[in-house]
Amino acid sequence: MSTPVGRPAAARHADPSRGAVSRETSSPAVSRETSPGPVSRETSPDYDTPIGAAAERAMQVLHTHNRLPRPKRRRVFTVANQKGGVGKTTTAVNLAAALAVQGIKTLVIDLDPQGNASTALGISDRQSGTPSSYEVLIGEMPVHAALRQSPHNERLFCIPATIDLAGAEIELVSMVARENRLRTALSELDDSDFDYVFIDCPPSLGLLTVNALVAAPEVMIPIQCEYYALEGVSQLMRNIEMVKAHLNPRLEVTTVLLTMYDGRTKLADQVADEVRRYFGDRVLRTVIPRSVKVSEAPGYSMTIIDYDPGSRGAMSYLDASRELVERDLVGGPEARP
């Protein structure tokens, strides 16, 4: 990839009246009837302190009556990036939670042996031998038997990971159709009413990640707004093209999300500009800010939507979820299966 070129310094200064990094949350092509109502970022006259404003935003999130419209067909995303620490798991669980709190039934499939997505969704009972993505992959258990509901939202579900998944790569090597195990298993979801499915991958291109890429028609790439985050993107795209050519001709990179954005640095804008030049309109307008609250939430087995719904991080993931839905309404497939 080419060396990033920065924007003029004036472009880096955000409007001080705004409390979030998100650029834009609505599309002119979506009608008011289908577009969800905005969540205010500004302190209202009745809440003239930052704490009061945050409390007001949290109440709007937790008690919103604005429901997002269902997609025209189920959308299945593999959330992938071979570089670790770019926000794959954080993106998967927080987008899922943001959709769920706005009325969308969502499933997260944890394919990372570390199980961080399962932890963030509040799935605590994950000892070896409990129903998990491992049993689904090796064919010992159907998908519906491994489903777990998140305690945080009745519309948010997870197929958790356990320590057993650490040995799955070795076991899959000798199996028939080893790259298609997850796709075959997920065919059981055809009769379910899940609207969005996010598959969280480990930071490598082993058989677990290949299974995820074969099982989903869409790839979502979180990219950290730091220079080294760009180094692995070209290799990731080559790997995606390889999987598309040989295993999954439907596979497309449809969504790129910029994460860990720090508007105080010139580098963050340089990286954002470079990513937008490379991926074009596949990059969401919404940008996820670097946030201590977002980092703290998994330690309490929560997503940022549940941990601090009035925070800038929560607002940004809500914006990103709305943008996903708006893009589907504007240019998505015509009918649900």
N, C-alpha and C positions, 0 to 999 in steps of 0.2 A: 504494500500500500504506500501511497505517496506520503511525504512528510506533511503534517498538518499545517495549515496556514491560518493565523489568527484573525479575528475581526478587529475593527477599530476599538480602541479602549472605551469609547463612549457607549458602545453596544453592550458592554459588560455590566453596566450599572442597572440593576433592577429598580423598578418603581418602588420607593420606600413605603408606599401605602399598601402594597400587596404583602400577604403573609405566606405565600407559597411560591414555589419555583415554576409551577405548571404554566405553560404558555397560553393555553387556550382550552376550553372544555366543551365547546359546542360547535356543531357544523351547520352552515347555512342551508345545507341540503336536507336537513332533518326537520320535520315540522315540530311545532310546540307540543302537539298532542303526543308525539312519540319521544321527544327529547326530554330527559330527566331534568328536574329543576336544579339550578345551581346551588352550591353550598357557599355561603358568604365567607370571604376571607378577611373582611374588614371589621373593625370594632364598631358596633352599633352605638347610637346615643345612649341606649339603656345599659350597655356593658362597656364602661369607659376605662377598663383596665385589661391588660393582656390575659389575666386569668379568667376574667368574666367573658371575654371574647372567645377564649378556648372552650369554656364551658358551654357557651351558646352553640358553637360549632359542633361539639360533641353531642348535644341534645338533638341537633338537626340530623346528624348521622344516625344515631341510635333510634330515633323515633320518626324517621322519614316516611312519608306516605308516597314518595315518588318511586314507582316501580319501573325498572327497565323493561323494555319489550324483549320477548324471547327472540333468539336468532332464527333465521329462516331454516337453518338446519343445524344439527349439533356441530360445534366446533371443537376440534381436538388439537391441542398444541403440545409439541415437544419443546420444553424450555431448555435450551442447550447453549453451552459455550465451553470449549475445552479448557479455558483458563479458569482457575478457581478464584473465589472471592469477588466475583463480579456481580453477585446478587441474583443468581439463578433461583435458589430456594426461596429467598426473600420475595422475589417477584412472583413466583408461582403461588405461594400461600397468601400473599397480600392481595393479589389480583382476584384470586378465588374468593377470599373473604369479602372483598369490596363488592363483587358481583352478588354474592349470597345475601349481603345486608340490603341489597336493592332488589331482592325478589327473584334472583336467578339461581336455579339449582345447579350446583357445581361440584365436580369431583377432582381431587388431586391424587395422582398415583405416584407414590414415592419409590423411585428406583435407585436412590442413593443409599448404599449400605450404612452411611452415617445416621440416616433417619431424621435429619433435622426438620424436614417438612412435616413429618408425623408429629414431632415434638411441638412445633409451632401451632399445629392444629389441635393440640390438647389430647392427642392419643397417647395415653401413658402406659397402658398394658401391652408391652411389646417384647415380651420374653421370647426366647427361642422356642419355636414350635407353635406360637399363636398364629392365627390366620394373617397372611401378609402377601406382599407382592411376590415373595419368593415362591410360595406354594402355587400362585397363579402362573408364574413363568414356567415352572417345571411340570405343570399340568396336574398337580395333586388336588387342586381346588378350583371351583368356578369363581368368576369375578364376584358374583353377588354374595358368596359366602365370606369373602374377605373384606367387604365394605364395612366401614366404621363411620358413624356419624360424629362430627365434631361437637363437643359439648357447648361450643360458643354460638352455633347457629344451626337450626333444623334443616337448612337448605345446603349445608356444607358437609361434604363427605370426603373420606380418605381411604385409600388402600395403603396401609402403612408399610414401612420397611422394618425388618428385624435384623439381628446380627446374622441370621441364616443367609441373607442376601450376599454377604461377603464372599461366600464360596460359589455363588451362582455362575460366575464367569467360567470357572473350571468345569462345572457340571454341564453347562450349555454347549461346550466345545464338542462333546460326543453325541449330542442330540440331533435327531432328524429335524430339518427346517429350523435350525437354531436361531436364525435371524427373524423368523416369523412367529415366534412363540407368543409374544405379547399381542400382536395383531389378531391372531387366531382367538386368543382369550377374550379380547375386547369386543369381538363380534357379538358376544352375549349382551352387550349394552344396546344393541339395535332396538330392543323393545323397551328400553328404559326412558325416563324423561329427563335425563341430564342434558343441560343446555351447553355447558362448557366443561371440557376435561383438560387438565394441565398435567403433563408428565414431567416430573422433576428428575433430571439425569445427574449422574456423577460427573466430575470434571475430567473426563477422559473419553476416548473413542474406543471403548471395549464393546463386548457383546450386549451389555445392558443399554448403552447409549444407542447402538445400532438397532436393537429391538424397539426402542422408543421412536427412532426416526422412521422405521418401517411401519409402525403402528399408526402414525399421525400424518395427516395431509399438510399440516402447517407447522412451521418452526418459528418460535419466538426467541430472539437473541437479546438478552440483557447485556449491555456494554457499559462498563464503568468509565466514568469521565476522567480517566488518567491515561497517560501516554502508553504505558506498557499494555493496557487493555487492547490496543489496536494490533499488537503483534500477532496474536493468534487468530484474528478474524479471517485472514486470507486462507489459512490452512483449514479452518472450520468450513468455509464455503466450498473448498475443494472436496472435503469429506462429504458434505451434504450433496454435492453434485454426483459424487461416486455412488452414494446410496440411491439417489434418484435414478441414475442410469441403470443400475443392476437390480435393485430391490423394490423401489417404491416410486414409480413414475409420477405419482400425484404430488410428491413432496415439493413444497415451495417455502421459501422464507417470506412470510407475509408481514411480520411485525418485528420491529427493533425498538427496544426501550432503553433510553439513556438513564443510568442510575448513578447514585453517589455524586451528584452534581454539586459543586461548590462555586457559587457565583462570585466569590471573592478572588478567584484565581483566573488568570488568563488562560492557563492550560485547559481548564474545563471547557471553555468556549472553543478553543482550538480543536479539541477532540470532538466536541459536538458538531462543529462545522465539517470536519473530515468525515465523520460517520454519515452525516446528512448528504454529503456529496457522493459517497460510496453507495448508500442504500436508497437515496431519494425519498419518495413519499411513503416508503415502508416504515420510516422512523416516526413514532408517535410524536405529536406536538408536545404532549405532556412529558416533563422531565422529573425524575425522582430526586429530591435533594438528599445530600448527605445528612443523616439525622441520628442523633444519639438514641432517640426514642425507638426508632426502627431497629436499631441494634440491640436494645434492651428487651424488646418484646418477647423474643424466643426464650429468653431466660425464665420467663413466667409462663411458658407454654401457651403463648398467645400470639396472634397476629397484631400488627399495629392498629388495625381497625377495632380490635377488642381492647387492646392495652391502653391506647390513648387516641380515641376517635376524633379529638379536636386538634391533633397535632398536624404540622405541615406535611409530614410523611403520609399520614392517613388521608389527608385531603388530596395529595398528589396521586395516590393509588386509586382513590375514588374517581378522580378525573381520568386516569388512564383506563379504568374499567368502562367508563362512559364512552370514551373515544373508541374503544374496541367495539362496543355495541353499535355506535353510530356508523362506523365503517362497514359493519355487516349490513345495516339497513340500507346504506347507499349503494354498496356494490357486491353484496353477498349472493349466495345461491338463492334460487327462487322458492324452494320448498323444503320443509323438514322431511326426513325420511319417515 
